Each structure stands twice: as structure tokens, then as C-alpha cells.
Amino acid sequence: MKKQYAASLILLLALVGFAGPDSGVHKVRRYRQTHELTLLTEYMQFLAIPNVAADSANLRQTASFILGMMQKRGIKGQLLPAKTPGVPPAVYGEVRTPGAKRTIVFYAHYDGQPVNAAQWASGLSPFKPQLTSAALTHGGQFIPMMQAGETSGPDWRLYARSSSDDKAGVMAILAGYEALVQSKQRPGVNIKFFFEGEEEKGSPHLSEIVEGNRALLASDLWIICDGPVHQSGQKQVVFGARGDVNVGLTVYGPKRPLHSGHYGNWAPNPALALAQLLASMKDSTGRVTIEGFYDDVIPLTAKEQQALSRVPNLDAAIQKELSFARADGGGQNLSELINQPSLNINGMRSANVGAQAANVIPTTAEATLDLRLVLGNDWERQVAKVVSHIRRQGFFVTTQEPTDAERARYPRIVRLTPHTGYNAERTSMDLPLAQEVVVAVQRTSTQPVVQVPTSGGSLPLHVFKKINATTLTVPVANYDNNQHAENENIRLGNLWDGMETMAAIMQLK
Amino acid sequence: MKKQYAASLILLLALVGFAGPDSGVHKVRRYRQTHELTLLTEYMQFLAIPNVAADSANLRQTASFILGMMQKRGIKGQLLPAKTPGVPPAVYGEVRTPGAKRTIVFYAHYDGQPVNAAQWASGLSPFKPQLTSAALTHGGQFIPMMQAGETSGPDWRLYARSSSDDKAGVMAILAGYEALVQSKQRPGVNIKFFFEGEEEKGSPHLSEIVEGNRALLASDLWIICDGPVHQSGQKQVVFGARGDVNVGLTVYGPKRPLHSGHYGNWAPNPALALAQLLASMKDSTGRVTIEGFYDDVIPLTAKEQQALSRVPNLDAAIQKELSFARADGGGQNLSELINQPSLNINGMRSANVGAQAANVIPTTAEATLDLRLVLGNDWERQVAKVVSHIRRQGFFVTTQEPTDAERARYPRIVRLTPHTGYNAERTSMDLPLAQEVVVAVQRTSTQPVVQVPTSGGSLPLHVFKKINATTLTVPVANYDNNQHAENENIRLGNLWDGMETMAAIMQLK
């Protein structure tokens, strides 16, 4: 079958499926429309439970809340603890479908990125969900909770940490299942639910949990419900994800903070040394200048390249919305650049700035780097390239607080904070079940589903490979959700659409 | 008179003055020794009043407290408000000495540098003064308040914001006067007290106050009691101070924080742009690479150069204590480097680091620079050199939040936060009254007084020049006082010695 013909056929099949008002999709939608208040109330309670990595008590409470959400829907749930004590457990549930030949695991994660509440907009707080009439950046106003009988607008936003990333995944999956069953439909596959609690930490114990429950987690496919849909608003099926590793850097200056007048010009300033080090890592087009950084990359297949070429290019519009004059990457587009390894400065800090700044020579300067990896990169090898580069800039590299002897010996010292990383993975675009998922998702939308070889974001797909699982990512969140930052939000239309997407996949035979 | 002979004579005179147990110095000391508990209690109450620039209510309370300190000592005090409303007033007091031919104004400032309480060591808090048995960095332990009849140790430290900079100045002056009078001695000059409340903000309204009170402030000399004594512990008389101006920089990235995976490699990172900008400002020896930065400097006179050559060189010992392997300045010593203009990064910040770091491309990156100036530099011209340099690095420079049109047009944008600065000043080393002060200070110490042409730190001496006043700086604080930073402290021995220094100057005829 010619490729273009295949794509047209998928769209055709989907439009047929979408056509009638009594289709499965419409039944799910009608159920949701009459139950929005209940669903939204539950979701806001879910979002109100803090879920940052440092707060293990609240992570346990979040897991318990999900068990409750399952119980309400008649799903028998259980916690899957890691062997390592103190680790947030995965939440597991199962629905057997009589006669089903295949089993699909639906994955989302319930932990969230760290928060700095002071950085959130006035009136917002990470764990006090707030509804608005539209995105705050587009004139949205705070609105009260909807009333019984009222229907939400699709552009309403709900602001809270993890509202998009990735409690939205948990909610879309469980509410999608509920809508399917309550609208007198039934799943076509056996369904397993798997909700992780350490994704934003790099999933350090996911292997333990997954490998310790091989039989329980046996499946034909994992659907990873995480990340945003395409910037165009079109739904996406994503075949892989970049790997990821963080690197923390601390540069040392004088042992105590010094008056910048009495010691300025003489005592070395660690903020300057860090600036010089970071500046040496990229050129003015944003290309990484670390030796060998772009080596090891396995090129895309012809099919993947073709899929990439069909991804709508909205770069100009997004750039306009984000208000910057020149993108990095020397003219390559966003989709192309996502298929390359990256180096990003997540944050940088030395002493204080603005009203808190004092006239001092700081004692240390810190930065956190984020390295994204593509197929072929190894996370440890990628970090080693960065370390070699730092050494070539004249720095002594240690992973401990430097000793006095080291401080006395080395003019420039970097302490590296070790982080665990993982590599990129990709599922073949030739896999029949994967194409069936594309068709199912297409049935829920009048717009073509975008097929993406690799997500820019990262997911611990390598862990699933250890139990020979196949994964596909099917995201639900809006692209402008501020995930990982202050003012995270979900567009309600995306949450509701996500229910339909998940229900449609559950109806695969 | 040959210069070396002159120096020996000063030391000789001083040792004669210091010799007898009934000398003025010893009377002041004995008074202090029997009143330490009262003095320390008062000082701790004084330190407990917050005095940061943003907190005008507490600055007014600090000024009132000083009025009370004066009243207790029989000094009639008054507030000298600026014409501009809302400005912390100067606190003024006066003591006329029958038959006195000369008038000396004693200056200190009661406001403090900003605080970030989270950065202070465990158990310390900026406005809860805490006594320790020695510097915490040298094994000091927390100790309770001294009891009646007990004497403090000279190496005890008192930790609080402004404990050294510069409530110590206010305390040394007023307690020195008290000890002088209470030990049945009398001043030899008319004394005026002048305590400023905006020094750490760059004294933006000091001119208004000083010029508005020309007659009241008529004098032969101002003694500026601020800053640290020499690192050797030797007392100092300082003939000038560097000028100072801060420059705030904000670099802009995408308008909202972005997921570093979905947009990394494409959306420009403002932390990198700031790092590249800062890195371009200095070379690896710390020399400023901004065009013309070292122009305009008026060289030291032969006498000043000679004084400089006599300043004890403790660079190796200080460097060891501060634990760094290589000083900036390409081999020049600290005293020499202080006589050059400087550029220091006070602080740097973009998004978050460490446990708070998230995988984002930040929206902005900020830095605060501190430029110190020497005689001949003009602060506005020095800032203009920095701005020209920033433009040459390809940045559009604005003093406002950039508009969308500017963001769309300029790939690199810096917002400059304007600050007011002031120039350096120096008093001639040939001035007879200045040399009399050196002799008076020398009487209080068995170690030679260090004469310094220019302090590394800055003082608004230019303001006093407007009313044709002559200034000399006579500091009291220990050099390792963490002034301007967390864990600021005063060594009690320095506070007590400072009382003796101030009392001795009051006894000049």
C-alpha cells in the first residue's frame, strides 16, 4: 500500500467512524456533557493534593486518592510498591473484557514538577486549583466553580501544578473509561491501569516496580498518556521520546561572601566563572560546541522522515506568540531540532538579584543543565562529554564539596551533582497495532491525527522495554500549558477530548 | 621633615600617649569594662530593629531609637528630614565644648543591606542578635547573654544585620562619648553627630539633607565611622573611598516558560544569553575587557603611593583563609587593585536551581553588577561604557519592559535597571588636621595605624564636598564581618576598641 494512500485511508475510516450522532464517540461526549460538574469537582480535589517529589506523605495521599477514583468506577485497584522503602508506589488497576484478545496498559504519572509558589501569578497557587474563562495570558478572568446544569466552555482553563502534567492523564483515562461504561458501551480489550509516582524525578524506581510485576503487567501495548497535543490543537500519536539527564553544577569562589568594594578586582567571582563556563558550551545559534555532542545519533528511517515532513509547521505562529525574534537552530524547524540531542540551562543562581542584591562577591554559583537525548545517545556517555568539556575549560571536577586542599590547589572548581538519566526509545511506525491506535484516535477528531516519530519531551520508555513492552504516547494536554513551570494549566476542552481519545483506544478489538 | 621620620614620630607620640595607666584611653577602657552588660544590652536592642531600605516604618523606629540613645547620654538630638517625603531622616546631635576652636562631625549610617534570611546559618536570624564565643567559621559556639559582673572576651562575636555595617559606627561613637564624659574627661572639640538612613541605597537624598542644613553642619572635619579596620587587625585612617554604581540587567527569552524537551534546541535560552554577555565582560585574569574601562583614572600622588607601599600585605594569609587558589588581577596585590575601577557580579538568577530546578527554558535571566570607581571616573560615563559594550555584543538595550514589537524585532534584549551612583573622593594626606587624627588614633593602639589613600568600599563623600567639608574615614569593624551578606557579625573587641578610637578623636584640641 502506498504511504499517502494509507494516510488517506486512515482519515477516511476515521471520518466514517466519527460521522453518526450515535457513534461511540458521541455517546462518551454526551455522558461527559451531563456530568461535567461531578468530574470537575473530583478533578479539583485531585489537583489540591500536593504532589512534589520532596513531599512523600502527600504523594502517598495522592496514590490513595487515585485508588478511590478507581473504586468509584468499579475498578479493583492496588498499590504496587517498589522494593526500595519510601518510594511512592505505582497505582494499578485491571478490567478484564470477556472475549478480548489483546491487553492494553494505560499509563500516566501522578507526581509533579517542583514548585516555587512565589513565581505563580497573583491569585494562583500551585495546589489551589483555579478556573479561568480563558488562558490568563489571553485575557482570561478568574471564574467561580460551575453550577449544576451549567456546561463549561472548551477554552476555560484550570490552573494548578500537574493540571496538565500529568494528573490530566490519570483523569482522562479513568473518566474516559467511566464514560464508556456508563454510556452503555464496552471495552474491546483487556484494560490495565498503571499510574506512576516518580516520573518527574526521572523514574528511578520504575524498573523495580515493572520488573517485579512482569506477569501482572503482561500486555500487547502501553498507551502513555502524557505531554501535549500538537501546537495546532491536532491530536497526536507519538512513537518515541527523547531520553533525559540533568546535570547540576556548582562553581566555587571565596569561602565566605566578601564586600565587593574591599575585595573586588582581587577575589575571584564564581558567578563570572560559571558564566564563562556556560557561555563556552553553545555558540550564538544555540548549537552545542561540546566535542562529540552530536555523535552517536541513529538517523530516522525513511518512514519516520516522511512522517516528520507531514507534521504541521507552526513555528512562525508559536514564535510570534512566545515573542522572540530569532529561534536557535540555524534555520532548522522545531520538529527537526527535536530529533537532535539538546543542552538547556534550566536555571542559574548566584547570591541575589534585584531588590535583594547586595554588593558582594558570592561564594558559589550554581546552574542546572538538562540534556535531552535521541536514539543512539547514551546518557552516561553524553554526561561524560560535558564533563570532558568542563575539564578542557580548566576546571577541576568533583562530585563532593571541595576540600580546603582542593580549593588551595585548583583555581577553578566545579562540583557536579550526579543525576540518573535514561536513553531515548522509538517504536516502529510499521507496527500494525500502532496503526490501529492511530485509526481509533482519528475517529474522535475531524482534524488529521499528527504522527510524530519522537517527542521532544522524555518518558522512561526504556523501562518498559525491559519487559518487552511496546509503547505509544497519546497525549491530551494543550501545548501552552506551562508544564514544568509556574502557572501550569489545562484547557478544559483538551481534558474532555482526552476522555474521548482514551475511550476510543479502549474500544480497539 | 622626611617621610619615614614623620611616621616614626607619630608612632613615638602615640606610644607616649598610650603608656600610662591613667591615660585617657585607659579611663575610657575601664569605664567600658565595668559597663559592658549595659552597653551590650542596648546594642542588641538596637540591632533587633530591622533596618533594610524597603522597610520605612522600621527605619523610622531605628532613628527614634538613636534619639533615645542620645538622650540617655545627655545629647540633645533631632531628626533632619529630607525635602522628599518618605525618606528616612538623618539623626543629628550636638555637644558644644567651651573654648573649643574646632568642630568635628561624627558620621555613621543606621540602615543596612538587604537580607535573605534563608541564607543565614542555622540558629541565626538577621534581626535576632546572637552572641558566640568566636567566629562561627572558626569553631565559635552560641553563648547566652553575659551576666552582671562578667566581662566579655575580645573574640566574642555578635551576629546580626548591621552589627558591623554600620550600627557599630553609631554605637562606637555614642558609647565612646559616654565613656569619655563618664570617666571624668572632656572633649577638646565641638562635637556633632550625624547618622544617615540611606547609605546602603547609595545615599540618594543625603545631598538634600546636608545642603539643607549647611549652617548646622559647619565643621572642620567629618569622621566617617564605617567599614572594617585592616585585615591585620591594625587600626586604619582612610583618606578616600571608591565611588559606586549598580547596574541591573535582565535578558529576555520566550514570553512564557517552556518545557525544555518540547522546545529545547529551538526557543532561545535567556540564561545562556546572559552568561555569554557576562563572560564577554572580563578575561580569565579578571581584567575588565570593556573598551575604555580603565581610562579616566587620576594616578596616586607620590605620598599616596608611598602610604600604599606601607600598607601591610596580608594577601597570602587572607587568600588562604578564603580558600581560593588564584587571585584575580594578574599578580597585583589587593591594595593596588583597590585603586582601580572594578566590575563585580553581585548576583545572577534565572528560574531555579538544585531541588527547585525544573526542566524549563526560562523567560528571563537577571544579574546585578556593581561598578566601583576611583578618582577621575565618572559614574555615568562608567555605566555608559558598559552599555556600549552590551550593544556591541548585539543586544538591544532598553530601560523598560520590552514591548511585543521590540521582542519581535531584536533577537537579544537587555533591560537595564537604572541606579544612581556617585564618584570617588580623596582627602589630601598633607592636611595637618588629618595627621592630628592619625596621631590621636595611634594613641589608642600599640600597633602602627595604617594610612590608606582609598578604601575599597564606597562612601558618599561627594555629598560632603558640596558643603566644602573635609572627610576622613576611621573604621572600627573586624575585616571578616560578612558585611553585605548573610551571617554579618562584629567582633566585640573591635566594638570596644572603636569606642576608644572615637573618644580619642573627640579629645583633639
Interface residues (C-beta under 8 A of the other chain):
Chain A: A54 Q113 P114 N116 T137 G227 P228 R242 D244 N246 G248 Y252 G253 P254 K255 R256 P257 L258 H259 S260 G261 H262 Y263 G264 N265 W266 A267 P268 N269 A271 L272 L274 A275 Q276 L278 A279 S280 M281 K282 S284 G286 D315 K320 E321 L322 S323 F324 A325 R326 A327 D328 G329 N333 L334 L337 I338 Q340 S342 L343 N344 I345 N346 G347 M348 R349 S350 A351 N352 V353 G354 A355 Q356 A357 A358 N359 V360 I361 P362 A365 E366 A367 T368 D370 R372 G394 D404 R407 A408 R409 Y410 P411 T417 S455 G456 G457 S458 Y479 D480 N482 Q483 H484 A485 E486 N487
Chain B: A54 Q113 P114 N116 T137 G227 P228 R242 D244 N246 G248 Y252 G253 P254 K255 R256 P257 L258 H259 S260 G261 H262 Y263 G264 N265 W266 A267 P268 N269 A271 L272 L274 A275 Q276 L278 A279 S280 M281 K282 S284 G286 D315 K320 E321 L322 S323 F324 A325 R326 A327 D328 G329 L334 L337 I338 Q340 S342 L343 N344 I345 N346 G347 M348 R349 S350 A351 N352 V353 G354 A355 Q356 A357 A358 N359 V360 I361 P362 A365 E366 A367 T368 D370 R372 G394 D404 R407 A408 R409 Y410 P411 T417 S455 G456 G457 S458 Y479 D480 N482 Q483 H484 A485 E486 N487
